[in-house]
Amino acid sequence: MSKKPYRRRRKSKKPKKETPQPDRRGMDKMMDDLGRLLEDKEFDSIDDINAYLQQLMASGQPIPTAEPRTPLEEAQAVMYDAWDAHAPKQRIRLARKALSISEDCADAYVLLAEESARSIEEAKELYASGVEAGERALGEEAFAEYEGHFWGVTKTRPYMRARAGLAACCWGLNQREEAIAHYREMLRLNPGDNQGIRYTLLTCLLEEGQDKEAEKLLQAYEDDAAAMWLYTEALLIFRKEGASREADKHLSEALAFNPHVPDYLLGRRRMPRQLPQHMGFGDETEAAHYVAEAGHLWMRQEGALDWLRQKMP
């Protein structure tokens, strides 16, 4: 019996592990230090503040670290260390330390919800505790004072992070109206939407069949050119009118801004095992993120993928 020729097995290529990136939440410390630095000085005008900031940046010197003045500020300083730490056990330990210093430290609940919760129910409880802590820390006057530009004030961000996590858990537990209510309120507080809440809310509204509110949301951010906005708007018009001239026009605009989305939607390219840590604009990373978040809307809409396929070269 003749032996079969030996064939060397090809080693399967393991996906390259991306280098852990610094947690962006830790970068709030610089903004916090800068805000405290400005509070401690007296300026006669905005021009004086700008001149001081330009002088500070030109000096090349780091912004002086602000010393904590209250238990909450001390706890938040611990949380900046926690966000910067890479080992999960260390991050959890520091979050618990922060809560031992001040129970009003919303960021500590956020980290514990993300990294220590064993179920979505437990995560929801931790996020809810974070929202309550943020409300206590800010007080009613701050909500009135900062409404409309909430994220622009550093001390509001832990509350907003906790509320975003709470809303996501509500959605995951099929408490959909509660989730949508949280997202609406976050956009009311901060219509500039530094967190990208509008993208999540848009998909939630479409999934719940709240098309009229989705249309209003799209109009409120009509200059947005992200794939999430352009492709989802085209889908919404198709859902309402079919393959109309208006739907075709919006789909053509979406294809022009990001031509990579159909490759993933139509199965021409496999989705990555792990979504890229960073998302670009108009590129494959944005396309992958969009399909991961909103691809199911296209797949559930009768005729949508055929319509998309017909518009492809």
Salt bridges, closest charged atoms under 4 A:
ASP23 OD2 - ARG25 NH2 2.89
ASP23 OD2 - ARG91 NH2 3.19
ASP28 OD1 - ARG157 NH1 2.76
ASP28 OD2 - ARG161 NH1 3.03
ASP33 OD2 - LYS29 NZ 2.80
GLU39 OE1 - ARG69 NH2 3.59
GLU73 OE1 - ARG36 NH1 3.36
GLU73 OE2 - ARG69 NH2 2.97
ASP104 OD1 - ARG136 NE 2.63
ASP107 OD2 - ARG161 NH2 2.94
GLU114 OE2 - ARG25 NH1 2.76
GLU115 OE2 - ARG91 NE 2.77
GLU147 OE2 - ARG188 NH1 2.85
GLU178 OE2 - HIS182 NE2 3.91
GLU185 OE2 - ARG188 NH2 2.54
ASP193 OD2 - ARG198 NH1 2.86
GLU207 OE2 - ARG176 NH2 3.27
GLU207 OE1 - HIS296 NE2 2.81
GLU207 OE2 - ARG300 NH1 3.36
GLU208 OE2 - ARG176 NH1 2.84
ASP211 OD1 - ARG239 NH2 2.54
GLU213 OE2 - ARG184 NE 2.66
GLU215 OE2 - LYS240 NZ 3.54
ASP224 OD2 - ARG198 NH2 2.90
GLU233 OE2 - HIS250 NE2 3.70
GLU246 OE2 - HIS250 ND1 3.56
ASP248 OD2 - LYS311 NZ 3.12
GLU284 OE2 - ARG269 NH1 2.82
ASP306 OD1 - ARG309 NH1 2.81
